[in-house]
């Protein structure tokens, strides 16, 4: 879980950024589950009764089929292995089905709480939507949202200049296997555009497989304790600009409230990446995330308000091209770690280990 | 020759009656399909009979042709009178339309922000610069990337993906409507085309009056007519803008097919023989 310490957060904002989180406390009712399904425009088979009935029916079918097979075969005549298989196969399949249902229900109940929070505070809520090939409206920019993947957002809450959601990147059909971790994130609007800056967390690698390339970015050493928590990456030539934004009070705020996150500034957005299990559906976590986002918005807002990229010299007639020169807009990034490459690397490592063990333990004696 | 007579003997043999009727049925279906396709290709474009197609109002509405056609409406109907209840619900959900204010806000957003992304704007401006250096012709991928690198970019990652996607979609859409001497350097047509459709839907949904809707449409037209040179230039911007936004700036075969609808609509609109409004009405008003 992200380390969202409440220390130092107080006073950043009087009112919570999104709203009163105590509405998250109560357990969801059946009525709310029903209303959630309707509100999210889910089909009838996406509701609790249908999923529960489907699970029970599936389990019943498995057990009935096992009973029929056992009766037809006559268990007394079967060898021990076959009898064991006849016992374990239906049990494991049933456990898988019931476990899947429990997993589904667990997340649905959490999402219903978040939906209730959104409704109570007049926020936008989207049950599930995919960017990229499916829906550009939620297409986001940042290392966590590579464009060659489909980024599916779950339980997205949107308020005034802030979005909170879970994101699950997945390969496009025919796009090859890619290892990407799901994560939760907060996106906060900044008053103006800034160079692309990434803070990689030394202890908690939420975007561990994001695949930052060697392109145009440089690693910038910062003073004090900061380097023990984060590695700051910025485009080459923007070191001074990064220092202008990352003043000691901004760094202190980051260590205080975002010690467990990875952070990215891109265009006019601040992105905080959390582990996917961050329990936003709990009052205290929601309060902390809101307070952290408010504090960082305040600090970064103050620092970036006056920021100006001196390198901007755009061609004529370039409306809305923004205030950042092309060289500062993106650090070039890689495309993640192909699953095949990861498997191959693991296989090579395993093989070398086996060879080493054999050569040490077996060969000397032979 | 013998094989033909043998085939006819076999075909008319009473023992092959079932196969004969199946073959005849298939041939009739194919013929019917060809006839319908030919008629559809040359048939005049559908329009609402109660509304004119040659007035100034029709000219203003024609700017939203691709978007309005995409939602299944008739392009010259200022009240979107054929919207079904489910379409209204869907539009309300997608666009957040529940009051007159929502209609105005959407039009304002579409005419000011125009779905622009700062990075894309920079890359398009560099394409315009590279085209200028190329005598007005569309720069090659190499030339465009070189212009990006010269401007300080890396020409890698998102920048390269964007360049490749634009060129891929232009090639997919064909040289006839996307000629090399008129490269697309703005995607604004997409947002502006939508900004015409939104007030029309607003009337159909009972949110604003037709007079208010036409005032908004007039405003959108004022912007579009001054920023684009022709119907074709606007249509190209709309089609490419749409496919780039939906694909999030990446090459995507599915999106190319989807974007092709807007190109087909543009082709029809430009065809004066089929009473396509863009082929008959003047761009300058």
Interface residues (C-beta under 8 A of the other chain):
Chain A: X41 X131 X132 X133 X135 X136 X139 X141 X147 X148 X172 X193 X213 X215 X216 X267 X311 X314 X315 X317 X318 X319 X320 X321 X322 X324 X325 X326 X327 X328 X329 X330 X332 X333
Chain B: X93 X113 X114 X116 X117 X118 X119 X121 X122 X124 X125 X126 X128 X129 X148 X151 X152 X153 X154 X156 X157 X158 X159 X161 X245 X246 X247 X248 X249 X250 X252 X254 X255
